[in-house]
Amino acid sequence: MHRPLLVILLLCTIPAYAAGNASVICTYFTLDDAREVLKRCGKSVDSDRNQRYIKLHTALEQFILKNGPVDVGDVIAEQRRATHARLASPDTCEGRDFSFFNQVFEQLTSPAGTAELLENLKTPKDPMKGDCL
């Protein structure tokens, strides 16, 4: 993903998530990106938050694989490969990028954020449908 597209994705994520309009796959990719940035930048994540991340990440991926198109596994694999290159910039740990990813990670992995997302995953739907794609 090119930097301008990443910035647009990031600017859309919090408002879309808050309004309940974010696609499941967008939320999944953003959660993964946020965790990767925190890891690369040396920010530690407390044990409870990390457990919520693992639970949420697993539930989102299972939902996407179950409800997505046949080739959605390929989309996820390509995203994982692209994440490392996209977030490799040394500037990622400074300024707005890090601040944004930290805020998103904290919001999604808060007890309330995690509970809300897990509740939303109880209803089958197209994981590709929604904002940020």
PyMOL CGO cylinders between C-alpha atoms (Angstrom):
from pymol import cmd
from pymol.cgo import CYLINDER

trace = [
    CYLINDER, 0.00, 0.00, 0.00, 1.39, 3.38, -0.91, 0.3, 1, 1, 1, 1, 1, 1,
    CYLINDER, 1.39, 3.38, -0.91, 1.76, 6.03, 1.78, 0.3, 1, 1, 1, 1, 1, 1,
    CYLINDER, 1.76, 6.03, 1.78, -1.14, 8.28, 0.56, 0.3, 1, 1, 1, 1, 1, 1,
    CYLINDER, -1.14, 8.28, 0.56, -3.46, 5.28, 0.55, 0.3, 1, 1, 1, 1, 1, 1,
    CYLINDER, -3.46, 5.28, 0.55, -2.26, 4.27, 4.02, 0.3, 1, 1, 1, 1, 1, 1,
    CYLINDER, -2.26, 4.27, 4.02, -2.96, 7.79, 5.31, 0.3, 1, 1, 1, 1, 1, 1,
    CYLINDER, -2.96, 7.79, 5.31, -6.48, 7.71, 3.85, 0.3, 1, 1, 1, 1, 1, 1,
    CYLINDER, -6.48, 7.71, 3.85, -7.06, 4.27, 5.40, 0.3, 1, 1, 1, 1, 1, 1,
    CYLINDER, -7.06, 4.27, 5.40, -5.88, 5.53, 8.76, 0.3, 1, 1, 1, 1, 1, 1,
    CYLINDER, -5.88, 5.53, 8.76, -7.99, 8.66, 8.67, 0.3, 1, 1, 1, 1, 1, 1,
    CYLINDER, -7.99, 8.66, 8.67, -11.07, 6.58, 7.86, 0.3, 1, 1, 1, 1, 1, 1,
    CYLINDER, -11.07, 6.58, 7.86, -10.56, 3.84, 10.40, 0.3, 1, 1, 1, 1, 1, 1,
    CYLINDER, -10.56, 3.84, 10.40, -11.41, 5.49, 13.72, 0.3, 1, 1, 1, 1, 1, 1,
    CYLINDER, -11.41, 5.49, 13.72, -14.52, 7.36, 12.48, 0.3, 1, 1, 1, 1, 1, 1,
    CYLINDER, -14.52, 7.36, 12.48, -15.74, 4.32, 10.53, 0.3, 1, 1, 1, 1, 1, 1,
    CYLINDER, -15.74, 4.32, 10.53, -15.11, 1.98, 13.44, 0.3, 1, 1, 1, 1, 1, 1,
    CYLINDER, -15.11, 1.98, 13.44, -16.84, 4.34, 15.86, 0.3, 1, 1, 1, 1, 1, 1,
    CYLINDER, -16.84, 4.34, 15.86, -19.85, 4.56, 13.57, 0.3, 1, 1, 1, 1, 1, 1,
    CYLINDER, -19.85, 4.56, 13.57, -19.94, 0.80, 13.06, 0.3, 1, 1, 1, 1, 1, 1,
    CYLINDER, -19.94, 0.80, 13.06, -19.26, 1.18, 9.32, 0.3, 1, 1, 1, 1, 1, 1,
    CYLINDER, -19.26, 1.18, 9.32, -15.76, -0.28, 9.06, 0.3, 1, 1, 1, 1, 1, 1,
    CYLINDER, -15.76, -0.28, 9.06, -15.43, -3.51, 7.14, 0.3, 1, 1, 1, 1, 1, 1,
    CYLINDER, -15.43, -3.51, 7.14, -14.30, -6.48, 9.18, 0.3, 1, 1, 1, 1, 1, 1,
    CYLINDER, -14.30, -6.48, 9.18, -11.25, -6.98, 6.96, 0.3, 1, 1, 1, 1, 1, 1,
    CYLINDER, -11.25, -6.98, 6.96, -10.27, -3.30, 7.30, 0.3, 1, 1, 1, 1, 1, 1,
    CYLINDER, -10.27, -3.30, 7.30, -10.50, -3.59, 11.08, 0.3, 1, 1, 1, 1, 1, 1,
    CYLINDER, -10.50, -3.59, 11.08, -8.41, -6.78, 10.96, 0.3, 1, 1, 1, 1, 1, 1,
    CYLINDER, -8.41, -6.78, 10.96, -5.70, -5.20, 8.79, 0.3, 1, 1, 1, 1, 1, 1,
    CYLINDER, -5.70, -5.20, 8.79, -5.62, -2.03, 10.87, 0.3, 1, 1, 1, 1, 1, 1,
    CYLINDER, -5.62, -2.03, 10.87, -5.35, -4.01, 14.11, 0.3, 1, 1, 1, 1, 1, 1,
    CYLINDER, -5.35, -4.01, 14.11, -2.46, -6.02, 12.62, 0.3, 1, 1, 1, 1, 1, 1,
    CYLINDER, -2.46, -6.02, 12.62, -0.72, -2.90, 11.34, 0.3, 1, 1, 1, 1, 1, 1,
    CYLINDER, -0.72, -2.90, 11.34, -1.09, -1.18, 14.70, 0.3, 1, 1, 1, 1, 1, 1,
    CYLINDER, -1.09, -1.18, 14.70, 0.38, -4.17, 16.56, 0.3, 1, 1, 1, 1, 1, 1,
    CYLINDER, 0.38, -4.17, 16.56, 3.26, -4.38, 14.11, 0.3, 1, 1, 1, 1, 1, 1,
    CYLINDER, 3.26, -4.38, 14.11, 4.06, -0.67, 14.52, 0.3, 1, 1, 1, 1, 1, 1,
    CYLINDER, 4.06, -0.67, 14.52, 4.02, -0.92, 18.30, 0.3, 1, 1, 1, 1, 1, 1,
    CYLINDER, 4.02, -0.92, 18.30, 6.30, -3.96, 18.16, 0.3, 1, 1, 1, 1, 1, 1,
    CYLINDER, 6.30, -3.96, 18.16, 8.74, -2.32, 15.72, 0.3, 1, 1, 1, 1, 1, 1,
    CYLINDER, 8.74, -2.32, 15.72, 8.83, 0.87, 17.76, 0.3, 1, 1, 1, 1, 1, 1,
    CYLINDER, 8.83, 0.87, 17.76, 9.54, -0.96, 21.02, 0.3, 1, 1, 1, 1, 1, 1,
    CYLINDER, 9.54, -0.96, 21.02, 6.28, -0.12, 22.77, 0.3, 1, 1, 1, 1, 1, 1,
    CYLINDER, 6.28, -0.12, 22.77, 5.39, -2.78, 25.29, 0.3, 1, 1, 1, 1, 1, 1,
    CYLINDER, 5.39, -2.78, 25.29, 1.80, -3.96, 25.56, 0.3, 1, 1, 1, 1, 1, 1,
    CYLINDER, 1.80, -3.96, 25.56, 0.48, -5.07, 28.93, 0.3, 1, 1, 1, 1, 1, 1,
    CYLINDER, 0.48, -5.07, 28.93, -0.52, -8.69, 29.34, 0.3, 1, 1, 1, 1, 1, 1,
    CYLINDER, -0.52, -8.69, 29.34, -4.30, -8.12, 29.54, 0.3, 1, 1, 1, 1, 1, 1,
    CYLINDER, -4.30, -8.12, 29.54, -4.31, -5.95, 26.42, 0.3, 1, 1, 1, 1, 1, 1,
    CYLINDER, -4.31, -5.95, 26.42, -2.14, -8.47, 24.57, 0.3, 1, 1, 1, 1, 1, 1,
    CYLINDER, -2.14, -8.47, 24.57, -4.56, -11.28, 25.48, 0.3, 1, 1, 1, 1, 1, 1,
    CYLINDER, -4.56, -11.28, 25.48, -7.46, -9.20, 24.13, 0.3, 1, 1, 1, 1, 1, 1,
    CYLINDER, -7.46, -9.20, 24.13, -5.44, -8.56, 20.95, 0.3, 1, 1, 1, 1, 1, 1,
    CYLINDER, -5.44, -8.56, 20.95, -4.82, -12.29, 20.46, 0.3, 1, 1, 1, 1, 1, 1,
    CYLINDER, -4.82, -12.29, 20.46, -8.49, -13.13, 21.05, 0.3, 1, 1, 1, 1, 1, 1,
    CYLINDER, -8.49, -13.13, 21.05, -9.69, -10.35, 18.75, 0.3, 1, 1, 1, 1, 1, 1,
    CYLINDER, -9.69, -10.35, 18.75, -7.14, -11.11, 16.02, 0.3, 1, 1, 1, 1, 1, 1,
    CYLINDER, -7.14, -11.11, 16.02, -8.09, -14.79, 16.03, 0.3, 1, 1, 1, 1, 1, 1,
    CYLINDER, -8.09, -14.79, 16.03, -11.83, -14.07, 15.98, 0.3, 1, 1, 1, 1, 1, 1,
    CYLINDER, -11.83, -14.07, 15.98, -11.53, -11.53, 13.16, 0.3, 1, 1, 1, 1, 1, 1,
    CYLINDER, -11.53, -11.53, 13.16, -9.42, -13.89, 11.03, 0.3, 1, 1, 1, 1, 1, 1,
    CYLINDER, -9.42, -13.89, 11.03, -11.80, -16.83, 11.59, 0.3, 1, 1, 1, 1, 1, 1,
    CYLINDER, -11.80, -16.83, 11.59, -14.78, -14.61, 10.70, 0.3, 1, 1, 1, 1, 1, 1,
    CYLINDER, -14.78, -14.61, 10.70, -13.08, -13.39, 7.52, 0.3, 1, 1, 1, 1, 1, 1,
    CYLINDER, -13.08, -13.39, 7.52, -12.12, -16.89, 6.41, 0.3, 1, 1, 1, 1, 1, 1,
    CYLINDER, -12.12, -16.89, 6.41, -15.60, -18.24, 7.12, 0.3, 1, 1, 1, 1, 1, 1,
    CYLINDER, -15.60, -18.24, 7.12, -17.60, -15.38, 5.56, 0.3, 1, 1, 1, 1, 1, 1,
    CYLINDER, -17.60, -15.38, 5.56, -15.26, -14.00, 2.89, 0.3, 1, 1, 1, 1, 1, 1,
    CYLINDER, -15.26, -14.00, 2.89, -14.82, -14.93, -0.74, 0.3, 1, 1, 1, 1, 1, 1,
    CYLINDER, -14.82, -14.93, -0.74, -12.95, -18.10, -1.64, 0.3, 1, 1, 1, 1, 1, 1,
    CYLINDER, -12.95, -18.10, -1.64, -9.65, -16.25, -2.23, 0.3, 1, 1, 1, 1, 1, 1,
    CYLINDER, -9.65, -16.25, -2.23, -9.75, -14.21, 0.99, 0.3, 1, 1, 1, 1, 1, 1,
    CYLINDER, -9.75, -14.21, 0.99, -6.95, -16.32, 2.46, 0.3, 1, 1, 1, 1, 1, 1,
    CYLINDER, -6.95, -16.32, 2.46, -4.72, -15.10, -0.38, 0.3, 1, 1, 1, 1, 1, 1,
    CYLINDER, -4.72, -15.10, -0.38, -5.70, -11.50, 0.41, 0.3, 1, 1, 1, 1, 1, 1,
    CYLINDER, -5.70, -11.50, 0.41, -4.71, -11.98, 4.05, 0.3, 1, 1, 1, 1, 1, 1,
    CYLINDER, -4.71, -11.98, 4.05, -1.39, -13.61, 3.10, 0.3, 1, 1, 1, 1, 1, 1,
    CYLINDER, -1.39, -13.61, 3.10, -0.53, -10.78, 0.70, 0.3, 1, 1, 1, 1, 1, 1,
    CYLINDER, -0.53, -10.78, 0.70, -1.42, -8.20, 3.36, 0.3, 1, 1, 1, 1, 1, 1,
    CYLINDER, -1.42, -8.20, 3.36, 0.94, -9.87, 5.83, 0.3, 1, 1, 1, 1, 1, 1,
    CYLINDER, 0.94, -9.87, 5.83, 3.79, -9.79, 3.30, 0.3, 1, 1, 1, 1, 1, 1,
    CYLINDER, 3.79, -9.79, 3.30, 3.11, -6.15, 2.42, 0.3, 1, 1, 1, 1, 1, 1,
    CYLINDER, 3.11, -6.15, 2.42, 2.85, -4.99, 6.04, 0.3, 1, 1, 1, 1, 1, 1,
    CYLINDER, 2.85, -4.99, 6.04, 6.55, -5.46, 6.76, 0.3, 1, 1, 1, 1, 1, 1,
    CYLINDER, 6.55, -5.46, 6.76, 7.65, -3.44, 3.72, 0.3, 1, 1, 1, 1, 1, 1,
    CYLINDER, 7.65, -3.44, 3.72, 5.00, -0.76, 4.19, 0.3, 1, 1, 1, 1, 1, 1,
    CYLINDER, 5.00, -0.76, 4.19, 5.85, -0.12, 7.82, 0.3, 1, 1, 1, 1, 1, 1,
    CYLINDER, 5.85, -0.12, 7.82, 9.62, -0.37, 7.45, 0.3, 1, 1, 1, 1, 1, 1,
    CYLINDER, 9.62, -0.37, 7.45, 10.17, 3.39, 7.30, 0.3, 1, 1, 1, 1, 1, 1,
    CYLINDER, 10.17, 3.39, 7.30, 12.17, 4.74, 10.24, 0.3, 1, 1, 1, 1, 1, 1,
    CYLINDER, 12.17, 4.74, 10.24, 9.68, 7.63, 10.37, 0.3, 1, 1, 1, 1, 1, 1,
    CYLINDER, 9.68, 7.63, 10.37, 6.93, 5.22, 11.41, 0.3, 1, 1, 1, 1, 1, 1,
    CYLINDER, 6.93, 5.22, 11.41, 7.98, 5.44, 15.06, 0.3, 1, 1, 1, 1, 1, 1,
    CYLINDER, 7.98, 5.44, 15.06, 7.81, 9.21, 15.14, 0.3, 1, 1, 1, 1, 1, 1,
    CYLINDER, 7.81, 9.21, 15.14, 4.99, 11.66, 14.77, 0.3, 1, 1, 1, 1, 1, 1,
    CYLINDER, 4.99, 11.66, 14.77, 1.47, 11.03, 13.60, 0.3, 1, 1, 1, 1, 1, 1,
    CYLINDER, 1.47, 11.03, 13.60, 1.87, 7.48, 12.31, 0.3, 1, 1, 1, 1, 1, 1,
    CYLINDER, 1.87, 7.48, 12.31, 2.94, 6.05, 15.66, 0.3, 1, 1, 1, 1, 1, 1,
    CYLINDER, 2.94, 6.05, 15.66, 0.46, 8.18, 17.59, 0.3, 1, 1, 1, 1, 1, 1,
    CYLINDER, 0.46, 8.18, 17.59, -2.39, 7.06, 15.35, 0.3, 1, 1, 1, 1, 1, 1,
    CYLINDER, -2.39, 7.06, 15.35, -1.51, 3.38, 15.47, 0.3, 1, 1, 1, 1, 1, 1,
    CYLINDER, -1.51, 3.38, 15.47, -1.11, 3.53, 19.24, 0.3, 1, 1, 1, 1, 1, 1,
    CYLINDER, -1.11, 3.53, 19.24, -4.52, 5.19, 19.60, 0.3, 1, 1, 1, 1, 1, 1,
    CYLINDER, -4.52, 5.19, 19.60, -6.20, 2.65, 17.31, 0.3, 1, 1, 1, 1, 1, 1,
    CYLINDER, -6.20, 2.65, 17.31, -4.60, -0.30, 19.09, 0.3, 1, 1, 1, 1, 1, 1,
    CYLINDER, -4.60, -0.30, 19.09, -5.66, 1.02, 22.48, 0.3, 1, 1, 1, 1, 1, 1,
    CYLINDER, -5.66, 1.02, 22.48, -9.21, 1.66, 21.28, 0.3, 1, 1, 1, 1, 1, 1,
    CYLINDER, -9.21, 1.66, 21.28, -9.67, -1.72, 19.59, 0.3, 1, 1, 1, 1, 1, 1,
    CYLINDER, -9.67, -1.72, 19.59, -8.08, -3.69, 22.43, 0.3, 1, 1, 1, 1, 1, 1,
    CYLINDER, -8.08, -3.69, 22.43, -9.78, -1.86, 25.27, 0.3, 1, 1, 1, 1, 1, 1,
    CYLINDER, -9.78, -1.86, 25.27, -12.25, -4.07, 27.17, 0.3, 1, 1, 1, 1, 1, 1,
    CYLINDER, -12.25, -4.07, 27.17, -15.19, -2.18, 25.65, 0.3, 1, 1, 1, 1, 1, 1,
    CYLINDER, -15.19, -2.18, 25.65, -13.74, -2.07, 22.12, 0.3, 1, 1, 1, 1, 1, 1,
    CYLINDER, -13.74, -2.07, 22.12, -12.92, -5.75, 22.11, 0.3, 1, 1, 1, 1, 1, 1,
    CYLINDER, -12.92, -5.75, 22.11, -16.33, -6.70, 23.50, 0.3, 1, 1, 1, 1, 1, 1,
    CYLINDER, -16.33, -6.70, 23.50, -18.10, -4.57, 20.88, 0.3, 1, 1, 1, 1, 1, 1,
    CYLINDER, -18.10, -4.57, 20.88, -16.12, -6.06, 18.01, 0.3, 1, 1, 1, 1, 1, 1,
    CYLINDER, -16.12, -6.06, 18.01, -16.60, -9.62, 19.24, 0.3, 1, 1, 1, 1, 1, 1,
    CYLINDER, -16.60, -9.62, 19.24, -20.34, -8.97, 19.58, 0.3, 1, 1, 1, 1, 1, 1,
    CYLINDER, -20.34, -8.97, 19.58, -20.47, -7.66, 15.99, 0.3, 1, 1, 1, 1, 1, 1,
    CYLINDER, -20.47, -7.66, 15.99, -18.82, -10.86, 14.76, 0.3, 1, 1, 1, 1, 1, 1,
    CYLINDER, -18.82, -10.86, 14.76, -21.77, -12.93, 15.97, 0.3, 1, 1, 1, 1, 1, 1,
    CYLINDER, -21.77, -12.93, 15.97, -23.76, -11.87, 12.90, 0.3, 1, 1, 1, 1, 1, 1,
    CYLINDER, -23.76, -11.87, 12.90, -22.54, -13.33, 9.59, 0.3, 1, 1, 1, 1, 1, 1,
    CYLINDER, -22.54, -13.33, 9.59, -21.90, -10.75, 6.86, 0.3, 1, 1, 1, 1, 1, 1,
    CYLINDER, -21.90, -10.75, 6.86, -19.50, -10.01, 4.04, 0.3, 1, 1, 1, 1, 1, 1,
    CYLINDER, -19.50, -10.01, 4.04, -16.22, -9.07, 5.75, 0.3, 1, 1, 1, 1, 1, 1,
    CYLINDER, -16.22, -9.07, 5.75, -15.20, -7.01, 2.73, 0.3, 1, 1, 1, 1, 1, 1,
    CYLINDER, -15.20, -7.01, 2.73, -18.26, -4.74, 2.91, 0.3, 1, 1, 1, 1, 1, 1,
    CYLINDER, -18.26, -4.74, 2.91, -17.94, -1.40, 4.63, 0.3, 1, 1, 1, 1, 1, 1,
    CYLINDER, -17.94, -1.40, 4.63, -15.67, 1.62, 4.81, 0.3, 1, 1, 1, 1, 1, 1,
    CYLINDER, -15.67, 1.62, 4.81, -11.89, 1.67, 4.33, 0.3, 1, 1, 1, 1, 1, 1,
    CYLINDER, -11.89, 1.67, 4.33, -11.72, -0.71, 1.37, 0.3, 1, 1, 1, 1, 1, 1,
]
cmd.load_cgo(trace, "trace")
